[in-house]
Amino acid sequence: MISKMNKDAQMRATINQKLIETGERERLKELLRAKLIECGWKDQLKAHCKECIPGNLIFMFKHAAELRLLLSFDFCIFQ
């Protein structure tokens, strides 16, 4: 089982490296970003966060880096 996990991790690393080398990773990220904007994902995520976080916490974190990170696309894409 461990050997299969190691092989899987090694294959993922190899594929990721090839995607980076060819520039395909950036192209795929941009395509995904455009599709997420098109379908309204960012707006839905913001609305969901507002529903889940009590008003006083929204005020406390209004300008905090953590909230900006949470709402940015890069936080979710290929992490």
PyMOL Python script that loads the backbone (N, CA, C, O; Angstrom):
from pymol import cmd

cmd.read_pdbstr("""\
ATOM      1  N   MET A   1       0.828  -1.196   0.000  1.00  0.00           N
ATOM      2  CA  MET A   1       0.000   0.000   0.000  1.00  0.00           C
ATOM      3  C   MET A   1       0.873   1.261   0.000  1.00  0.00           C
ATOM      4  O   MET A   1       0.592   2.213  -0.728  1.00  0.00           O
ATOM      5  N   ILE A   2       1.924   1.263   0.813  1.00  0.00           N
ATOM      6  CA  ILE A   2       2.807   2.427   0.878  1.00  0.00           C
ATOM      7  C   ILE A   2       3.514   2.637  -0.454  1.00  0.00           C
ATOM      8  O   ILE A   2       3.689   3.771  -0.901  1.00  0.00           O
ATOM      9  N   SER A   3       3.918   1.540  -1.084  1.00  0.00           N
ATOM     10  CA  SER A   3       4.598   1.639  -2.367  1.00  0.00           C
ATOM     11  C   SER A   3       3.702   2.287  -3.416  1.00  0.00           C
ATOM     12  O   SER A   3       4.167   3.106  -4.209  1.00  0.00           O
ATOM     13  N   LYS A   4       2.418   1.926  -3.426  1.00  0.00           N
ATOM     14  CA  LYS A   4       1.473   2.523  -4.366  1.00  0.00           C
ATOM     15  C   LYS A   4       1.309   4.008  -4.073  1.00  0.00           C
ATOM     16  O   LYS A   4       1.216   4.814  -4.999  1.00  0.00           O
ATOM     17  N   MET A   5       1.272   4.382  -2.788  1.00  0.00           N
ATOM     18  CA  MET A   5       1.157   5.795  -2.422  1.00  0.00           C
ATOM     19  C   MET A   5       2.385   6.562  -2.880  1.00  0.00           C
ATOM     20  O   MET A   5       2.271   7.686  -3.371  1.00  0.00           O
ATOM     21  N   ASN A   6       3.566   5.960  -2.722  1.00  0.00           N
ATOM     22  CA  ASN A   6       4.795   6.604  -3.177  1.00  0.00           C
ATOM     23  C   ASN A   6       4.803   6.769  -4.692  1.00  0.00           C
ATOM     24  O   ASN A   6       5.212   7.811  -5.205  1.00  0.00           O
ATOM     25  N   LYS A   7       4.354   5.746  -5.404  1.00  0.00           N
ATOM     26  CA  LYS A   7       4.294   5.825  -6.864  1.00  0.00           C
ATOM     27  C   LYS A   7       3.322   6.909  -7.303  1.00  0.00           C
ATOM     28  O   LYS A   7       3.604   7.676  -8.224  1.00  0.00           O
ATOM     29  N   ASP A   8       2.164   6.964  -6.630  1.00  0.00           N
ATOM     30  CA  ASP A   8       1.174   7.994  -6.961  1.00  0.00           C
ATOM     31  C   ASP A   8       1.747   9.392  -6.727  1.00  0.00           C
ATOM     32  O   ASP A   8       1.588  10.280  -7.565  1.00  0.00           O
ATOM     33  N   ALA A   9       2.403   9.581  -5.603  1.00  0.00           N
ATOM     34  CA  ALA A   9       2.984  10.889  -5.287  1.00  0.00           C
ATOM     35  C   ALA A   9       4.076  11.252  -6.281  1.00  0.00           C
ATOM     36  O   ALA A   9       4.179  12.403  -6.705  1.00  0.00           O
ATOM     37  N   GLN A  10       4.885  10.276  -6.649  1.00  0.00           N
ATOM     38  CA  GLN A  10       5.950  10.520  -7.620  1.00  0.00           C
ATOM     39  C   GLN A  10       5.360  10.866  -8.990  1.00  0.00           C
ATOM     40  O   GLN A  10       5.867  11.751  -9.680  1.00  0.00           O
ATOM     41  N   MET A  11       4.292  10.173  -9.380  1.00  0.00           N
ATOM     42  CA  MET A  11       3.663  10.462 -10.664  1.00  0.00           C
ATOM     43  C   MET A  11       3.049  11.861 -10.660  1.00  0.00           C
ATOM     44  O   MET A  11       3.182  12.599 -11.637  1.00  0.00           O
ATOM     45  N   ARG A  12       2.374  12.233  -9.563  1.00  0.00           N
ATOM     46  CA  ARG A  12       1.797  13.579  -9.459  1.00  0.00           C
ATOM     47  C   ARG A  12       2.881  14.642  -9.567  1.00  0.00           C
ATOM     48  O   ARG A  12       2.697  15.654 -10.243  1.00  0.00           O
ATOM     49  N   ALA A  13       4.010  14.415  -8.902  1.00  0.00           N
ATOM     50  CA  ALA A  13       5.117  15.367  -8.950  1.00  0.00           C
ATOM     51  C   ALA A  13       5.679  15.491 -10.363  1.00  0.00           C
ATOM     52  O   ALA A  13       5.985  16.594 -10.817  1.00  0.00           O
ATOM     53  N   THR A  14       5.812  14.375 -11.048  1.00  0.00           N
ATOM     54  CA  THR A  14       6.325  14.388 -12.425  1.00  0.00           C
ATOM     55  C   THR A  14       5.376  15.127 -13.359  1.00  0.00           C
ATOM     56  O   THR A  14       5.803  15.948 -14.172  1.00  0.00           O
ATOM     57  N   ILE A  15       4.093  14.832 -13.237  1.00  0.00           N
ATOM     58  CA  ILE A  15       3.104  15.505 -14.083  1.00  0.00           C
ATOM     59  C   ILE A  15       3.091  16.996 -13.797  1.00  0.00           C
ATOM     60  O   ILE A  15       3.059  17.809 -14.722  1.00  0.00           O
ATOM     61  N   ASN A  16       3.115  17.358 -12.520  1.00  0.00           N
ATOM     62  CA  ASN A  16       3.116  18.774 -12.144  1.00  0.00           C
ATOM     63  C   ASN A  16       4.337  19.487 -12.711  1.00  0.00           C
ATOM     64  O   ASN A  16       4.228  20.606 -13.210  1.00  0.00           O
ATOM     65  N   GLN A  17       5.487  18.850 -12.636  1.00  0.00           N
ATOM     66  CA  GLN A  17       6.719  19.452 -13.160  1.00  0.00           C
ATOM     67  C   GLN A  17       6.617  19.673 -14.672  1.00  0.00           C
ATOM     68  O   GLN A  17       7.012  20.724 -15.177  1.00  0.00           O
ATOM     69  N   LYS A  18       6.091  18.687 -15.386  1.00  0.00           N
ATOM     70  CA  LYS A  18       5.926  18.829 -16.838  1.00  0.00           C
ATOM     71  C   LYS A  18       4.946  19.957 -17.173  1.00  0.00           C
ATOM     72  O   LYS A  18       5.179  20.729 -18.103  1.00  0.00           O
ATOM     73  N   LEU A  19       3.861  20.048 -16.421  1.00  0.00           N
ATOM     74  CA  LEU A  19       2.891  21.122 -16.646  1.00  0.00           C
ATOM     75  C   LEU A  19       3.533  22.494 -16.434  1.00  0.00           C
ATOM     76  O   LEU A  19       3.266  23.432 -17.186  1.00  0.00           O
ATOM     77  N   ILE A  20       4.368  22.605 -15.423  1.00  0.00           N
ATOM     78  CA  ILE A  20       5.051  23.867 -15.148  1.00  0.00           C
ATOM     79  C   ILE A  20       6.037  24.187 -16.267  1.00  0.00           C
ATOM     80  O   ILE A  20       6.077  25.313 -16.764  1.00  0.00           O
ATOM     81  N   GLU A  21       6.825  23.200 -16.658  1.00  0.00           N
ATOM     82  CA  GLU A  21       7.848  23.405 -17.695  1.00  0.00           C
ATOM     83  C   GLU A  21       7.246  23.848 -19.023  1.00  0.00           C
ATOM     84  O   GLU A  21       7.826  24.671 -19.731  1.00  0.00           O
ATOM     85  N   THR A  22       6.081  23.300 -19.358  1.00  0.00           N
ATOM     86  CA  THR A  22       5.472  23.613 -20.649  1.00  0.00           C
ATOM     87  C   THR A  22       4.576  24.851 -20.600  1.00  0.00           C
ATOM     88  O   THR A  22       4.127  25.337 -21.638  1.00  0.00           O
ATOM     89  N   GLY A  23       4.317  25.360 -19.394  1.00  0.00           N
ATOM     90  CA  GLY A  23       3.432  26.509 -19.250  1.00  0.00           C
ATOM     91  C   GLY A  23       1.963  26.127 -19.243  1.00  0.00           C
ATOM     92  O   GLY A  23       1.091  26.991 -19.150  1.00  0.00           O
ATOM     93  N   GLU A  24       1.693  24.853 -19.340  1.00  0.00           N
ATOM     94  CA  GLU A  24       0.316  24.374 -19.387  1.00  0.00           C
ATOM     95  C   GLU A  24      -0.388  24.567 -18.037  1.00  0.00           C
ATOM     96  O   GLU A  24      -1.601  24.773 -17.998  1.00  0.00           O
ATOM     97  N   ARG A  25       0.358  24.502 -16.945  1.00  0.00           N
ATOM     98  CA  ARG A  25      -0.248  24.682 -15.619  1.00  0.00           C
ATOM     99  C   ARG A  25      -0.873  26.065 -15.498  1.00  0.00           C
ATOM    100  O   ARG A  25      -1.995  26.196 -15.009  1.00  0.00           O
ATOM    101  N   GLU A  26      -0.157  27.102 -15.941  1.00  0.00           N
ATOM    102  CA  GLU A  26      -0.688  28.464 -15.890  1.00  0.00           C
ATOM    103  C   GLU A  26      -1.911  28.607 -16.795  1.00  0.00           C
ATOM    104  O   GLU A  26      -2.899  29.242 -16.425  1.00  0.00           O
ATOM    105  N   ARG A  27      -1.834  28.012 -17.978  1.00  0.00           N
ATOM    106  CA  ARG A  27      -2.962  28.084 -18.902  1.00  0.00           C
ATOM    107  C   ARG A  27      -4.196  27.428 -18.299  1.00  0.00           C
ATOM    108  O   ARG A  27      -5.301  27.961 -18.405  1.00  0.00           O
ATOM    109  N   LEU A  28      -4.012  26.273 -17.667  1.00  0.00           N
ATOM    110  CA  LEU A  28      -5.127  25.579 -17.038  1.00  0.00           C
ATOM    111  C   LEU A  28      -5.693  26.370 -15.859  1.00  0.00           C
ATOM    112  O   LEU A  28      -6.906  26.403 -15.651  1.00  0.00           O
ATOM    113  N   LYS A  29      -4.801  27.012 -15.083  1.00  0.00           N
ATOM    114  CA  LYS A  29      -5.261  27.842 -13.974  1.00  0.00           C
ATOM    115  C   LYS A  29      -6.109  29.001 -14.472  1.00  0.00           C
ATOM    116  O   LYS A  29      -7.148  29.310 -13.890  1.00  0.00           O
ATOM    117  N   GLU A  30      -5.672  29.634 -15.536  1.00  0.00           N
ATOM    118  CA  GLU A  30      -6.420  30.769 -16.095  1.00  0.00           C
ATOM    119  C   GLU A  30      -7.764  30.310 -16.651  1.00  0.00           C
ATOM    120  O   GLU A  30      -8.775  30.993 -16.482  1.00  0.00           O
ATOM    121  N   LEU A  31      -7.777  29.160 -17.311  1.00  0.00           N
ATOM    122  CA  LEU A  31      -9.021  28.611 -17.835  1.00  0.00           C
ATOM    123  C   LEU A  31      -9.992  28.309 -16.696  1.00  0.00           C
ATOM    124  O   LEU A  31     -11.174  28.643 -16.779  1.00  0.00           O
ATOM    125  N   LEU A  32      -9.496  27.681 -15.640  1.00  0.00           N
ATOM    126  CA  LEU A  32     -10.332  27.372 -14.484  1.00  0.00           C
ATOM    127  C   LEU A  32     -10.834  28.649 -13.822  1.00  0.00           C
ATOM    128  O   LEU A  32     -12.005  28.741 -13.454  1.00  0.00           O
ATOM    129  N   ARG A  33      -9.957  29.629 -13.670  1.00  0.00           N
ATOM    130  CA  ARG A  33     -10.343  30.908 -13.067  1.00  0.00           C
ATOM    131  C   ARG A  33     -11.477  31.551 -13.879  1.00  0.00           C
ATOM    132  O   ARG A  33     -12.455  32.032 -13.305  1.00  0.00           O
ATOM    133  N   ALA A  34     -11.347  31.559 -15.198  1.00  0.00           N
ATOM    134  CA  ALA A  34     -12.379  32.139 -16.059  1.00  0.00           C
ATOM    135  C   ALA A  34     -13.703  31.388 -15.924  1.00  0.00           C
ATOM    136  O   ALA A  34     -14.765  32.008 -15.868  1.00  0.00           O
ATOM    137  N   LYS A  35     -13.641  30.071 -15.873  1.00  0.00           N
ATOM    138  CA  LYS A  35     -14.862  29.268 -15.742  1.00  0.00           C
ATOM    139  C   LYS A  35     -15.532  29.506 -14.389  1.00  0.00           C
ATOM    140  O   LYS A  35     -16.758  29.565 -14.307  1.00  0.00           O
ATOM    141  N   LEU A  36     -14.731  29.643 -13.325  1.00  0.00           N
ATOM    142  CA  LEU A  36     -15.297  29.898 -12.002  1.00  0.00           C
ATOM    143  C   LEU A  36     -15.964  31.265 -11.945  1.00  0.00           C
ATOM    144  O   LEU A  36     -17.012  31.416 -11.318  1.00  0.00           O
ATOM    145  N   ILE A  37     -15.374  32.251 -12.586  1.00  0.00           N
ATOM    146  CA  ILE A  37     -15.986  33.573 -12.640  1.00  0.00           C
ATOM    147  C   ILE A  37     -17.279  33.503 -13.442  1.00  0.00           C
ATOM    148  O   ILE A  37     -18.302  34.061 -13.044  1.00  0.00           O
ATOM    149  N   GLU A  38     -17.219  32.816 -14.567  1.00  0.00           N
ATOM    150  CA  GLU A  38     -18.375  32.694 -15.456  1.00  0.00           C
ATOM    151  C   GLU A  38     -19.579  32.066 -14.756  1.00  0.00           C
ATOM    152  O   GLU A  38     -20.717  32.481 -14.975  1.00  0.00           O
ATOM    153  N   CYS A  39     -19.324  31.075 -13.920  1.00  0.00           N
ATOM    154  CA  CYS A  39     -20.440  30.382 -13.258  1.00  0.00           C
ATOM    155  C   CYS A  39     -20.846  31.045 -11.942  1.00  0.00           C
ATOM    156  O   CYS A  39     -21.796  30.594 -11.303  1.00  0.00           O
ATOM    157  N   GLY A  40     -20.149  32.103 -11.523  1.00  0.00           N
ATOM    158  CA  GLY A  40     -20.525  32.825 -10.313  1.00  0.00           C
ATOM    159  C   GLY A  40     -19.995  32.227  -9.026  1.00  0.00           C
ATOM    160  O   GLY A  40     -20.510  32.524  -7.948  1.00  0.00           O
ATOM    161  N   TRP A  41     -18.981  31.394  -9.118  1.00  0.00           N
ATOM    162  CA  TRP A  41     -18.446  30.719  -7.940  1.00  0.00           C
ATOM    163  C   TRP A  41     -17.944  31.692  -6.880  1.00  0.00           C
ATOM    164  O   TRP A  41     -18.218  31.499  -5.695  1.00  0.00           O
ATOM    165  N   LYS A  42     -17.219  32.728  -7.278  1.00  0.00           N
ATOM    166  CA  LYS A  42     -16.651  33.670  -6.307  1.00  0.00           C
ATOM    167  C   LYS A  42     -17.768  34.369  -5.537  1.00  0.00           C
ATOM    168  O   LYS A  42     -17.684  34.520  -4.318  1.00  0.00           O
ATOM    169  N   ASP A  43     -18.805  34.791  -6.240  1.00  0.00           N
ATOM    170  CA  ASP A  43     -19.928  35.451  -5.578  1.00  0.00           C
ATOM    171  C   ASP A  43     -20.644  34.497  -4.633  1.00  0.00           C
ATOM    172  O   ASP A  43     -21.057  34.891  -3.543  1.00  0.00           O
ATOM    173  N   GLN A  44     -20.793  33.239  -5.049  1.00  0.00           N
ATOM    174  CA  GLN A  44     -21.434  32.240  -4.189  1.00  0.00           C
ATOM    175  C   GLN A  44     -20.601  31.982  -2.937  1.00  0.00           C
ATOM    176  O   GLN A  44     -21.147  31.836  -1.844  1.00  0.00           O
ATOM    177  N   LEU A  45     -19.274  31.927  -3.098  1.00  0.00           N
ATOM    178  CA  LEU A  45     -18.395  31.704  -1.955  1.00  0.00           C
ATOM    179  C   LEU A  45     -18.480  32.875  -0.979  1.00  0.00           C
ATOM    180  O   LEU A  45     -18.554  32.666   0.232  1.00  0.00           O
ATOM    181  N   LYS A  46     -18.470  34.097  -1.493  1.00  0.00           N
ATOM    182  CA  LYS A  46     -18.591  35.269  -0.624  1.00  0.00           C
ATOM    183  C   LYS A  46     -19.904  35.236   0.146  1.00  0.00           C
ATOM    184  O   LYS A  46     -19.928  35.491   1.350  1.00  0.00           O
ATOM    185  N   ALA A  47     -20.992  34.923  -0.545  1.00  0.00           N
ATOM    186  CA  ALA A  47     -22.301  34.867   0.107  1.00  0.00           C
ATOM    187  C   ALA A  47     -22.319  33.789   1.185  1.00  0.00           C
ATOM    188  O   ALA A  47     -22.854  34.003   2.273  1.00  0.00           O
ATOM    189  N   HIS A  48     -21.738  32.640   0.884  1.00  0.00           N
ATOM    190  CA  HIS A  48     -21.683  31.550   1.858  1.00  0.00           C
ATOM    191  C   HIS A  48     -20.876  31.956   3.086  1.00  0.00           C
ATOM    192  O   HIS A  48     -21.284  31.676   4.213  1.00  0.00           O
ATOM    193  N   CYS A  49     -19.740  32.611   2.882  1.00  0.00           N
ATOM    194  CA  CYS A  49     -18.915  33.057   4.007  1.00  0.00           C
ATOM    195  C   CYS A  49     -19.669  34.056   4.877  1.00  0.00           C
ATOM    196  O   CYS A  49     -19.585  34.006   6.104  1.00  0.00           O
ATOM    197  N   LYS A  50     -20.398  34.954   4.247  1.00  0.00           N
ATOM    198  CA  LYS A  50     -21.174  35.936   5.007  1.00  0.00           C
ATOM    199  C   LYS A  50     -22.256  35.263   5.841  1.00  0.00           C
ATOM    200  O   LYS A  50     -22.569  35.719   6.941  1.00  0.00           O
ATOM    201  N   GLU A  51     -22.830  34.176   5.321  1.00  0.00           N
ATOM    202  CA  GLU A  51     -23.845  33.435   6.060  1.00  0.00           C
ATOM    203  C   GLU A  51     -23.231  32.690   7.250  1.00  0.00           C
ATOM    204  O   GLU A  51     -23.850  32.582   8.309  1.00  0.00           O
ATOM    205  N   CYS A  52     -22.021  32.183   7.070  1.00  0.00           N
ATOM    206  CA  CYS A  52     -21.395  31.333   8.087  1.00  0.00           C
ATOM    207  C   CYS A  52     -20.680  32.107   9.179  1.00  0.00           C
ATOM    208  O   CYS A  52     -20.567  31.631  10.308  1.00  0.00           O
ATOM    209  N   ILE A  53     -20.197  33.292   8.853  1.00  0.00           N
ATOM    210  CA  ILE A  53     -19.406  34.064   9.813  1.00  0.00           C
ATOM    211  C   ILE A  53     -20.309  35.099  10.468  1.00  0.00           C
ATOM    212  O   ILE A  53     -20.921  35.921   9.785  1.00  0.00           O
ATOM    213  N   PRO A  54     -20.390  35.056  11.806  1.00  0.00           N
ATOM    214  CA  PRO A  54     -21.215  36.062  12.496  1.00  0.00           C
ATOM    215  C   PRO A  54     -20.746  37.485  12.167  1.00  0.00           C
ATOM    216  O   PRO A  54     -19.568  37.706  11.887  1.00  0.00           O
ATOM    217  N   GLY A  55     -21.669  38.434  12.204  1.00  0.00           N
ATOM    218  CA  GLY A  55     -21.391  39.816  11.845  1.00  0.00           C
ATOM    219  C   GLY A  55     -20.206  40.418  12.571  1.00  0.00           C
ATOM    220  O   GLY A  55     -19.430  41.154  11.961  1.00  0.00           O
ATOM    221  N   ASN A  56     -20.040  40.136  13.838  1.00  0.00           N
ATOM    222  CA  ASN A  56     -18.922  40.725  14.576  1.00  0.00           C
ATOM    223  C   ASN A  56     -17.579  40.196  14.092  1.00  0.00           C
ATOM    224  O   ASN A  56     -16.586  40.923  14.128  1.00  0.00           O
ATOM    225  N   LEU A  57     -17.529  38.966  13.648  1.00  0.00           N
ATOM    226  CA  LEU A  57     -16.274  38.429  13.126  1.00  0.00           C
ATOM    227  C   LEU A  57     -15.954  39.033  11.766  1.00  0.00           C
ATOM    228  O   LEU A  57     -14.792  39.283  11.446  1.00  0.00           O
ATOM    229  N   ILE A  58     -17.005  39.267  10.957  1.00  0.00           N
ATOM    230  CA  ILE A  58     -16.778  39.919   9.666  1.00  0.00           C
ATOM    231  C   ILE A  58     -16.154  41.288   9.905  1.00  0.00           C
ATOM    232  O   ILE A  58     -15.225  41.678   9.198  1.00  0.00           O
ATOM    233  N   PHE A  59     -16.652  42.014  10.888  1.00  0.00           N
ATOM    234  CA  PHE A  59     -16.087  43.329  11.199  1.00  0.00           C
ATOM    235  C   PHE A  59     -14.629  43.193  11.648  1.00  0.00           C
ATOM    236  O   PHE A  59     -13.772  43.962  11.212  1.00  0.00           O
ATOM    237  N   MET A  60     -14.347  42.222  12.513  1.00  0.00           N
ATOM    238  CA  MET A  60     -12.990  42.050  13.042  1.00  0.00           C
ATOM    239  C   MET A  60     -12.002  41.698  11.931  1.00  0.00           C
ATOM    240  O   MET A  60     -10.859  42.155  11.954  1.00  0.00           O
ATOM    241  N   PHE A  61     -12.427  40.898  10.971  1.00  0.00           N
ATOM    242  CA  PHE A  61     -11.528  40.422   9.931  1.00  0.00           C
ATOM    243  C   PHE A  61     -11.704  41.153   8.599  1.00  0.00           C
ATOM    244  O   PHE A  61     -11.185  40.715   7.572  1.00  0.00           O
ATOM    245  N   LYS A  62     -12.432  42.256   8.621  1.00  0.00           N
ATOM    246  CA  LYS A  62     -12.771  42.937   7.377  1.00  0.00           C
ATOM    247  C   LYS A  62     -11.543  43.240   6.534  1.00  0.00           C
ATOM    248  O   LYS A  62     -11.577  43.098   5.312  1.00  0.00           O
ATOM    249  N   HIS A  63     -10.469  43.653   7.174  1.00  0.00           N
ATOM    250  CA  HIS A  63      -9.267  44.004   6.432  1.00  0.00           C
ATOM    251  C   HIS A  63      -8.116  43.026   6.675  1.00  0.00           C
ATOM    252  O   HIS A  63      -6.971  43.311   6.323  1.00  0.00           O
ATOM    253  N   ALA A  64      -8.414  41.903   7.261  1.00  0.00           N
ATOM    254  CA  ALA A  64      -7.366  40.941   7.605  1.00  0.00           C
ATOM    255  C   ALA A  64      -6.924  40.151   6.377  1.00  0.00           C
ATOM    256  O   ALA A  64      -7.721  39.862   5.484  1.00  0.00           O
ATOM    257  N   ALA A  65      -5.665  39.818   6.352  1.00  0.00           N
ATOM    258  CA  ALA A  65      -5.101  39.054   5.236  1.00  0.00           C
ATOM    259  C   ALA A  65      -5.764  37.683   5.120  1.00  0.00           C
ATOM    260  O   ALA A  65      -5.903  37.160   4.014  1.00  0.00           O
ATOM    261  N   GLU A  66      -6.171  37.097   6.237  1.00  0.00           N
ATOM    262  CA  GLU A  66      -6.782  35.771   6.192  1.00  0.00           C
ATOM    263  C   GLU A  66      -8.070  35.778   5.372  1.00  0.00           C
ATOM    264  O   GLU A  66      -8.305  34.866   4.580  1.00  0.00           O
ATOM    265  N   LEU A  67      -8.898  36.795   5.556  1.00  0.00           N
ATOM    266  CA  LEU A  67     -10.145  36.837   4.810  1.00  0.00           C
ATOM    267  C   LEU A  67      -9.892  37.091   3.327  1.00  0.00           C
ATOM    268  O   LEU A  67     -10.556  36.504   2.473  1.00  0.00           O
ATOM    269  N   ARG A  68      -8.936  37.965   3.020  1.00  0.00           N
ATOM    270  CA  ARG A  68      -8.601  38.200   1.616  1.00  0.00           C
ATOM    271  C   ARG A  68      -8.082  36.915   0.988  1.00  0.00           C
ATOM    272  O   ARG A  68      -8.422  36.595  -0.152  1.00  0.00           O
ATOM    273  N   LEU A  69      -7.262  36.181   1.727  1.00  0.00           N
ATOM    274  CA  LEU A  69      -6.734  34.918   1.222  1.00  0.00           C
ATOM    275  C   LEU A  69      -7.863  33.924   0.987  1.00  0.00           C
ATOM    276  O   LEU A  69      -7.892  33.242  -0.037  1.00  0.00           O
ATOM    277  N   LEU A  70      -8.779  33.844   1.924  1.00  0.00           N
ATOM    278  CA  LEU A  70      -9.894  32.906   1.801  1.00  0.00           C
ATOM    279  C   LEU A  70     -10.724  33.205   0.570  1.00  0.00           C
ATOM    280  O   LEU A  70     -11.184  32.281  -0.100  1.00  0.00           O
ATOM    281  N   LEU A  71     -10.924  34.473   0.258  1.00  0.00           N
ATOM    282  CA  LEU A  71     -11.792  34.846  -0.849  1.00  0.00           C
ATOM    283  C   LEU A  71     -11.061  34.933  -2.179  1.00  0.00           C
ATOM    284  O   LEU A  71     -11.689  35.157  -3.214  1.00  0.00           O
ATOM    285  N   SER A  72      -9.746  34.761  -2.169  1.00  0.00           N
ATOM    286  CA  SER A  72      -9.015  34.820  -3.428  1.00  0.00           C
ATOM    287  C   SER A  72      -9.095  33.475  -4.138  1.00  0.00           C
ATOM    288  O   SER A  72      -9.228  32.428  -3.505  1.00  0.00           O
ATOM    289  N   PHE A  73      -9.013  33.522  -5.444  1.00  0.00           N
ATOM    290  CA  PHE A  73      -9.047  32.293  -6.219  1.00  0.00           C
ATOM    291  C   PHE A  73      -7.819  31.433  -5.967  1.00  0.00           C
ATOM    292  O   PHE A  73      -7.919  30.207  -5.925  1.00  0.00           O
ATOM    293  N   ASP A  74      -6.685  32.051  -5.803  1.00  0.00           N
ATOM    294  CA  ASP A  74      -5.436  31.309  -5.679  1.00  0.00           C
ATOM    295  C   ASP A  74      -5.419  30.436  -4.430  1.00  0.00           C
ATOM    296  O   ASP A  74      -4.675  29.457  -4.371  1.00  0.00           O
ATOM    297  N   PHE A  75      -6.221  30.775  -3.445  1.00  0.00           N
ATOM    298  CA  PHE A  75      -6.273  29.962  -2.240  1.00  0.00           C
ATOM    299  C   PHE A  75      -6.789  28.570  -2.570  1.00  0.00           C
ATOM    300  O   PHE A  75      -6.334  27.586  -1.987  1.00  0.00           O
ATOM    301  N   CYS A  76      -7.720  28.480  -3.486  1.00  0.00           N
ATOM    302  CA  CYS A  76      -8.368  27.210  -3.791  1.00  0.00           C
ATOM    303  C   CYS A  76      -7.800  26.487  -5.004  1.00  0.00           C
ATOM    304  O   CYS A  76      -7.902  25.263  -5.095  1.00  0.00           O
ATOM    305  N   ILE A  77      -7.230  27.192  -5.898  1.00  0.00           N
ATOM    306  CA  ILE A  77      -6.789  26.584  -7.144  1.00  0.00           C
ATOM    307  C   ILE A  77      -5.430  25.934  -6.970  1.00  0.00           C
ATOM    308  O   ILE A  77      -4.465  26.603  -6.598  1.00  0.00           O
ATOM    309  N   PHE A  78      -5.344  24.654  -7.232  1.00  0.00           N
ATOM    310  CA  PHE A  78      -4.092  23.886  -7.239  1.00  0.00           C
ATOM    311  C   PHE A  78      -3.319  23.998  -5.948  1.00  0.00           C
ATOM    312  O   PHE A  78      -2.093  24.117  -5.958  1.00  0.00           O
ATOM    313  N   GLN A  79      -4.024  23.960  -4.845  1.00  0.00           N
ATOM    314  CA  GLN A  79      -3.326  23.970  -3.553  1.00  0.00           C
ATOM    315  C   GLN A  79      -3.264  22.574  -3.014  1.00  0.00           C
ATOM    316  O   GLN A  79      -2.717  22.353  -1.933  1.00  0.00           O
TER     317      GLN A  79
END
""", "prot")
cmd.dss("prot")
cmd.show_as("cartoon", "prot")
cmd.util.cbc("prot")
cmd.orient("prot")
